């Protein structure tokens, strides 16, 4: 990897206790076919060997910048620390356990350079791998030529962002100017993606690049596993983002889509025993439309503080077990 005074692409690598995978992740950056890269590593107070591995790479690899936090400042703050030093025209947010394929940056820069400045994000397909690096599945199923079988939203994707999760976060390359306009990530939140998608997609376009350019590692301790953990903060962060979307929405269709999304979060609040938060979601929903009897029933169960979290987890555990017995994997 060749450095320059004004690198075109900045890779912000955030690390927290990922020593098992970090070497492979760093190598995937160093062996990119694209030469103009600035690497910034932000270690978020790791307690394992992660920082030692970073220092070992610094001794034998091209120069890169390292930020070491004395306490875990959170993913969003760690990324913003790197963003403050970023010099690239484009930025990649990389986790310490994911892998870039060798042509990733070269292919995405070429794609971005062909687009107008209306586009703030280029994203692609991804391959999911397990802890040992074995392939699990692709984010979007592909045919024998490696092309996606379903149509992936591209262009003005704001409505689709409100509707469902469809972007594999680590595949994104972002225009730094857009990130700066948005003030980076919201540091009050536990996660970055849904919030960034909402705030950016309402202003800018997204482009889907139909290639597998990233390998995303599936690990048990990922943030997504904490949604149903009581008081994890995940659902509270989603509530904050839904309020932002309410203020940003441009037409009735977007409010209708947001209402459906809010209903799913109310159900999740019930399962996670986040009862008071469910009532706050319900009040937000009421600004858009009448919640209806089904949602009101769920809210009533929340008011009664029924402990459904254990029952829900038991149900999911046994459902997965049944599917494994039938030959399916998760």
N, C-alpha and C positions, 0 to 999 in steps of 0.2 A: 504494500500500500504506500503510495507516494503522497507526501504532504506538500501543501503549497501555502503561500501567505493568505490567499483568499480562496479557501476550498469551496467547491461547489456544493458538496453534500456534507452535512453534519450528522453523525450518528451519535445519539445520546443513549448510552448504555447504563441503565439503572440496575443496581445489584443489591440484593439482600439475601445472604445465606444461600448462595447458589454455587458453592465451590464444586459440586459434583458435575456441573454442566458448563461452568464458566469458560474453561479452556477451549471447548469446542465452539462456544459462541464467539469468543475473541478471534479464534482462527478464521471463522466464517467472515469476519470483517476484514482481517488482514489479507485474505486471499481473494478479495473481490477483483474482478477484471477491470473495474473502473478505478482510475488512478487518483482522482481528486477528492480525497476524503479527510474530514476532520473527525477524530474520535474523541469523545468526552465520556469518561467513566465516572459515574456517581455512585460511590459505595455508601449505602444508607445504614451505616453502623452495623455491618455484618459481625457476627460473633463466631463464624466458622473460618475457614481458610481462604475465603473469597479475596480479601485484600492482599494476602500473600501471593495468590496466583496473579493478580493484577500487577503487583510489583515485579514478579518474575518475568512477565511479558514485557514490562517497561525496560528491563535490562537488555533484552535481545531483539525487541521489535522497534519499528519506527516510532518516533516520539508521539505521545498522545497525552492529553490532559486528564488528571485524576482529581476528583473532589471527594474528600473523606468526611462524612458527617459523624459527629460524636454521639448522636442519637438518631433514631429512625424518624425522619421528618415526614414520612409518608411519600407515596409514589408521585403524587402530583407536584409536591414541593421539590423533590429530587429532580424531576424532569425540568422544572422551571430553573433550577440552579444551572443545569446544563444549557438551557436555552439562553440564559444571560450571556454565556460565552460563545454561543454558536455564531459562526461566520458564514455558514453555507447559505446558498439560495434555497436549498431544500433540506428538510430535517426528517430523520427516522428516529422513532422512539422504540428502542430495542430492550427487551428484558434479558437478564443474565442466563436464561435457559433456552432461548429460542435461537434459531439458526437461519442465516441468510444463505441462499444458494449463490454460487460464485458470480452469476451474471445479474443478480438482483438489481444492484444499484445502476449498473450500466443500462439495463433494459428500462428501468423506471425513469431515469433521467431523460433518455431518448423519447419516451412517451410524454413526459411532462413538457419537454421543450417543443413538442408539436402542438400543444394545447394553448389556448388563450389564457389570459390572467384571470378569467372568470373561474378557473379551476383551482381549488385550494388543496385537493387531495387526489392522489392516484392510489388505488388499492388493487390487490390481486387475489388469486386463489391461494390456498395454503394446504400443506400436508400436515396432518396431526401425527405426532409420534409419542410413544410412551417414554417412561423414564430411562429405558435402555436404548432408546433411539429407534425402536421398531415402528414401522408404519402402522397406523390405526385406520385412518380414512382421510379423504380429502374434504375440505370445507364445502366446496361445491363438487358434486359428483361429475366425473369427466368421462368422455368417450375414449376410444382407443387412440385417438390423436391428441389426447390431453386437453380437449376443449370442453368447456362447461356444458352440461346437458340442459340446464335451465337458464332462463333469461335473468341476468343480474342487473339490478337498477344502476343507472348511470345518468349523469347530467344533474338535473334538479332532483335530489333524492330526499328532500326534507320530509315529505309525507311518509316515505318508506322508512326513514329513520324513526319517526314517531310510532310507526306500526309494529316493527319487529327488528330483532337483531339479525343482520345479514352480512355485516362486514367483519372479517377476521382482523382484529385490531393491529397486530404486529406487521401486517402486510402493507400498512399505509406509509406513503411518503407524502410529507406535507410541505406546502409553500411557507417558508419562514415568515414572509411578509404578512400572510394571513394569521399565523400564530401570534405575531406581534400585535396585530390589530385587535385580536381577541383577548390579549393580556395573558397568553399562555393558558395553562390548565388552572382550574379552580382548586386552590389548595385547601378549601374547607371540605372537599369531598374525599371519599375513600378510593374512588376510581376516576379514570379520566375519560373513557371512551364515549359513553352515552352523552355526557355533558358536552364534550367537544363536538360530537356529531350534531347535536341539536344547535349549538351556537354557531357552528361553521356552515352547516348545510342550509341554514336559512339565508345566508349571505352569498355563499359560493357554490360552485358545482363540484361534483365528484366524477372521477372517471374510473371505470372498471377495466383492468388489464387482464385479459384472459390467459393467464399463465400461472403455474405454481412456482413462486419465487421465494417462499419462506416455509420453514418447518417450525411449527408451533408445538412445544412440548406440553403434554397434559400431565400435570402433577396434582397430587391429592390436596396440597395446601393452597391452591389457587383461590383468589378472591371470590370467584363465582360460587364456590362451595359454601360461602358464609352467608348467603342470602337468607337461608332459613334458620340461621343461628340468632337466638334472641339477643337483642342489643348489640349486634355486630356493627351497626352503623350503616350497613349497605342499603337497607330500605329507606333510612332517613336521607341518604344521599340521593336516592331515586326520587324522593319527595321533592327535594330541592330542585332537581332537574325538571320535574314535571311542572313546577311553578314557573321556571324560566320559559319552558315551552308555551305555557299558557300566555305569557306576556309577548312571546315572539310570533305566535300563530297569526296567519294572514287571512284565512277564510274559514267558513263553517266546516268544510270537509276536514280541515286540520284539527279543529276542535272535536269533531266526532271521533277521529282516530285517537286523539289524546284521551278522550273519555274511555274508550275501550282499553287503552293501556293502563289507565288509572284503576279500572276494575280488576285487572290482573294483579296489580300491586296490593289492592285491598285483600284479595284472597291470600296473597303471600304473607301479608301482615297477620292474618288469622293463623296460618300454619306456623309462623315464627313467634307467635304470642306477642306481637307488637301491637297491642290493642289500641293504645292511645294514638299511635301513628295511623292506624286504620281509620280512626275518626277524622283525623286531619285530611287524609286522602279523600274521605267521603265529602267533607266540606268543599274541597277543591272541585270534586266531581259535580257537586250541586250548583256551582257557578256555571257549569256548562250545560247540564241537563238534569232532569229528574232521575235520581239513581235507580228507581224501579224496585220491585219487591224482592228480586233475587239478591241484589246487592244489599238492600236493607236487611235481609235475613242474615247475610254474612256479618254485617255491622252489628246486628243484634247479638250474634254469637260472640263477637268481640266485646260488646258491653258486658256480657255475662262472664267473660274471662275464662272460656272453656279451654283447657289445656290440650289442644289438638296437635301440638308439635310432635309429641312422642308417637301418637297414632299415625301421623303423616309419615314420619321417618320409618316407622315399622312397615307401613304400606309400601313405600318406595324400595326399602331394602328387600322385601319379599318379592316385589314385582321384578326387580333386577335379577334376583336369584332364579325366578321362574324363566326369564328370558335366557339366562345363561344355560340353563338346562336344555333349552331348545336350540342352543347353538349360536345365540346372538351375543354380542359383546358391547360393553359400554366404555 
